[in-house]
Amino acid sequence: MNHERSRALYDRALSVLPGGVNSSVRATMPHPVFVERGDGGHVIDADGNRYVDWVMGYGPLLYGHDLPEPVESAIQSYAAAGPMYGAPTEIEVEHAEFVARHVPSVESIRFVNSGTEATVSAVRLARGYTGRDKVVVMQGGYHGAQESTLVEGTPERRRPSTAGIPEAFAEHTLPIPFNDAEAAAEVFEAYGDEIAAVLVEPILANKGIVAPVDGYHETLRDLCTDHGALLVFDEVITGFRVGGLGCAQSKFGVTPDLTTFGKVIGGGFPVGAIGGRAEVIERFTPSGDVFQSGTFSGHPVTMAAGKASLEYAAEHDVYDHVNRLGRLLREGIAEICAERAPEYTVVGTDSMFKTVFTREGPDDVDACCAGGCRQSPDCARYDYCPKTGADVANAATDRWERVFWQEMKDRGVLLTANQFECQFTSYAHTEADVEETLEAYREVL
Ligand SMILES: *Cc1c(COP(=O)(O)O)cnc(C)c1O
């Protein structure tokens, strides 16, 4: 494969963009693949190389790179009418009605412009609503590039996880391990009446993919209710992907007080949203006293793309298709791993998948879940599969980045470049794409 133009573009980019990119995960080694255009489930790079694309924009692209006709024409017509107004439009009301109709916890919703903006606003809202300052987050959880959640460590010893964040933010943020009910009970015992909210991804999806163990979200729900804190599900990545139009909260049967959205809800355009009980959401200005505002919020083109995308999914076999391809991939990869490398764990659900290079595995690989780790205590892999963000961080992460990802790319299969970001199937992908990908896994693993 020739990469001359990608290399030359990266060279130019490095002179004018820090690290040559506008989002850190894109700076893949030795240089990023510059994309020229998409085609269904594929992308074509600047040198004309074609890849099966499982990155899917890191989550937003439920339809891959070819939009269904009604979605395409909604975008075209709203863009042609003039991009935005700074006044309300009918389409944002329609999109809000659609989301409220389908997502169990949502009565009212505020649209914003990114997942980060959604979680920033959710934290401010929870603090304003409860009159408390502290938030509990999961070690290895991700809620975007915001001060209150970029905090690592333990409730006893915590610190900002990046330069540029004052220590004072870490004072108010309590990181606990995911899937550890005891740690959650302890943090509430120690800080119960100071905790405004628990922020949790229903499935850790930015640190490998870690599914919840049985009863974990119910425990968080009960602790929040008992102590007057809000349970916030960050569904920026799982929203309208896991559990179909009801989102992950409907799949797990646990109703949060607030839900943050992003990615799929904007149909491929910049978006975020905070939904929940009307009584809480209405504390946002202008109906309430928690300031929240945005020039581009509820952007008509984004609202049209998001609403047409979800409506199309409601009327077609979109989730059946993406979930079936996800299962075929996870089962196929699990079979390949069983033959060659029992120390790998296949993770994911619905249209999400990833392989974690766990360092150990069970002797009896036949007694394992076939369709991706579901944290079933009956599975032979239960003691080896990741339960927390730390378990994923302890996997052979270099192997993914330096060897596996590169070799898959050389075979025309584009995966997310590190061990932590997950991968997605789309409506545009086909069984042939799955076959081609499994063939590459067979050669590389
Ligand atoms: C992607 C993501 C975010 C951040 O969203 P941006 O649109 O990148 O700001 C927040 N939370 C979760 C769970 C995400 O996956």
Ligand as a Chemical Component Dictionary entry (heavy atoms), coordinates in Angstrom:
data_LIG
# 
_chem_comp.id                   LIG 
_chem_comp.type                 NON-POLYMER 
_chem_comp.pdbx_formal_charge   0 
_chem_comp.three_letter_code    LIG 
# 
loop_
_chem_comp_atom.comp_id 
_chem_comp_atom.atom_id 
_chem_comp_atom.alt_atom_id 
_chem_comp_atom.type_symbol 
_chem_comp_atom.charge 
_chem_comp_atom.model_Cartn_x 
_chem_comp_atom.model_Cartn_y 
_chem_comp_atom.model_Cartn_z 
_chem_comp_atom.pdbx_ordinal 
LIG C1 C1 C 0 -17.585 10.570 22.729 1  
LIG C2 C2 C 0 -18.012 10.635 24.153 2  
LIG C3 C3 C 0 -18.091 11.855 24.856 3  
LIG C4 C4 C 0 -17.612 13.149 24.255 4  
LIG O1 O1 O 0 -18.356 13.548 23.162 5  
LIG P1 P1 P 0 -17.721 14.654 22.139 6  
LIG O2 O2 O 0 -18.796 14.876 21.144 7  
LIG O3 O3 O 0 -16.481 14.010 21.587 8  
LIG O4 O4 O 0 -17.413 15.847 22.953 9  
LIG C5 C5 C 0 -18.605 11.839 26.136 10 
LIG N1 N1 N 0 -19.022 10.703 26.709 11 
LIG C6 C6 C 0 -18.945 9.507  26.080 12 
LIG C7 C7 C 0 -19.437 8.276  26.770 13 
LIG C8 C8 C 0 -18.424 9.438  24.791 14 
LIG O5 O5 O 0 -18.324 8.242  24.177 15 
# 
loop_
_chem_comp_bond.comp_id 
_chem_comp_bond.atom_id_1 
_chem_comp_bond.atom_id_2 
_chem_comp_bond.value_order 
_chem_comp_bond.pdbx_ordinal 
LIG C1 C2 SING 1  
LIG C2 C3 SING 2  
LIG C2 C8 DOUB 3  
LIG C3 C4 SING 4  
LIG C3 C5 DOUB 5  
LIG C4 O1 SING 6  
LIG O1 P1 SING 7  
LIG P1 O2 DOUB 8  
LIG P1 O3 SING 9  
LIG P1 O4 SING 10 
LIG C5 N1 SING 11 
LIG N1 C6 DOUB 12 
LIG C6 C7 SING 13 
LIG C6 C8 SING 14 
LIG C8 O5 SING 15 
# 
